[in-house]
Amino acid sequence: MQTRKETREDKLRDEERLYSAAQEFAQVATEILTETIDAKGVFNILRDWYNNRAGRDDPKAMDKLEHGEKVIEAQKRIAVPRRQLLHYGQVDGR
């Protein structure tokens, strides 16, 4: 049977793991958001609308595909920190 001190130490370790996992998740999520934001997206929408109406090909089609790949790769990076956060954030087996 655990003593009160051991129980308190276990709880502190669990809280430290959760805090560490939350920090890692927040850091990776912030990096992903700042790296993958398409600041030119609004202008691309207007240009696409114009080109589509004029029957022209999209001159930025390859750039858009490359950006999509970049977003997918960035999203994959968040899987491990998310799993750790969910694991350490469990309360009473939930």
C-alpha positions as CSV (number, residue, x, y, z in Angstrom):
1,M,0.0,0.0,0.0
2,Q,1.3,3.4,-0.9
3,T,2.0,6.0,1.7
4,R,0.6,9.5,1.4
5,K,4.1,10.7,0.5
6,E,4.4,8.2,-2.3
7,T,0.9,9.0,-3.6
8,R,1.7,12.7,-3.6
9,E,5.0,12.1,-5.4
10,D,3.2,10.0,-8.0
11,K,0.7,12.8,-8.5
12,L,3.4,15.4,-8.9
13,R,5.3,13.2,-11.5
14,D,2.0,12.8,-13.4
15,E,1.4,16.5,-13.4
16,E,4.9,17.2,-14.6
17,R,4.5,14.7,-17.4
18,L,1.2,16.3,-18.4
19,Y,2.7,19.8,-18.3
20,S,5.7,18.7,-20.4
21,A,3.4,17.0,-22.9
22,A,1.2,20.1,-23.1
23,Q,4.2,22.4,-23.6
24,E,5.5,20.1,-26.4
25,F,2.0,20.0,-28.1
26,A,1.7,23.8,-27.9
27,Q,5.1,24.3,-29.3
28,V,4.6,22.0,-32.3
29,A,1.1,23.3,-32.9
30,T,2.4,26.9,-32.9
31,E,5.2,26.0,-35.4
32,I,2.7,24.2,-37.7
33,L,0.3,27.1,-37.7
34,T,3.0,29.7,-38.4
35,E,4.7,27.6,-41.0
36,T,1.6,26.6,-43.0
37,I,-0.5,29.8,-43.0
38,D,-1.1,30.8,-46.6
39,A,-0.9,34.6,-46.3
40,K,-1.6,35.0,-50.0
41,G,-4.6,32.8,-49.9
42,V,-7.2,35.6,-50.2
43,F,-5.4,37.0,-53.3
44,N,-5.1,33.5,-54.8
45,I,-8.9,33.1,-54.5
46,L,-9.5,36.3,-56.4
47,R,-6.9,35.5,-59.1
48,D,-8.4,32.0,-59.4
49,W,-11.9,33.3,-59.8
50,Y,-10.6,35.7,-62.5
51,N,-8.6,33.1,-64.4
52,N,-11.5,30.6,-64.2
53,R,-13.9,33.1,-65.7
54,A,-11.4,33.9,-68.4
55,G,-10.8,30.2,-69.2
56,R,-7.1,30.4,-68.3
57,D,-5.0,27.7,-66.5
58,D,-3.9,28.4,-63.0
59,P,-0.3,29.7,-63.1
60,K,0.2,28.8,-59.4
61,A,-1.2,25.3,-59.5
62,M,2.1,23.6,-58.7
63,D,2.8,26.1,-55.9
64,K,-0.6,25.2,-54.4
65,L,0.2,21.5,-54.6
66,E,3.5,22.0,-52.9
67,H,1.9,24.1,-50.2
68,G,-0.7,21.3,-49.6
69,E,2.2,18.8,-49.2
70,K,3.9,21.1,-46.8
71,V,0.7,21.3,-44.7
72,I,0.2,17.5,-44.7
73,E,3.8,16.9,-43.6
74,A,3.5,19.6,-40.8
75,Q,0.3,18.0,-39.6
76,K,2.0,14.6,-39.3
77,R,4.5,16.2,-36.9
78,I,1.8,16.8,-34.3
79,A,0.8,13.1,-34.0
80,V,3.3,12.2,-31.3
81,P,2.8,15.2,-29.1
82,R,-0.9,14.8,-29.3
83,R,-0.7,11.1,-28.3
84,Q,1.4,12.0,-25.3
85,L,-0.9,14.8,-24.3
86,L,-3.9,12.4,-24.5
87,H,-2.0,9.7,-22.6
88,Y,-0.8,11.9,-19.8
89,G,-4.1,13.8,-19.6
90,Q,-6.2,10.8,-18.8
91,V,-8.1,11.0,-15.6
92,D,-9.1,7.8,-13.8
93,G,-8.7,5.7,-16.9
94,R,-10.9,7.9,-19.1
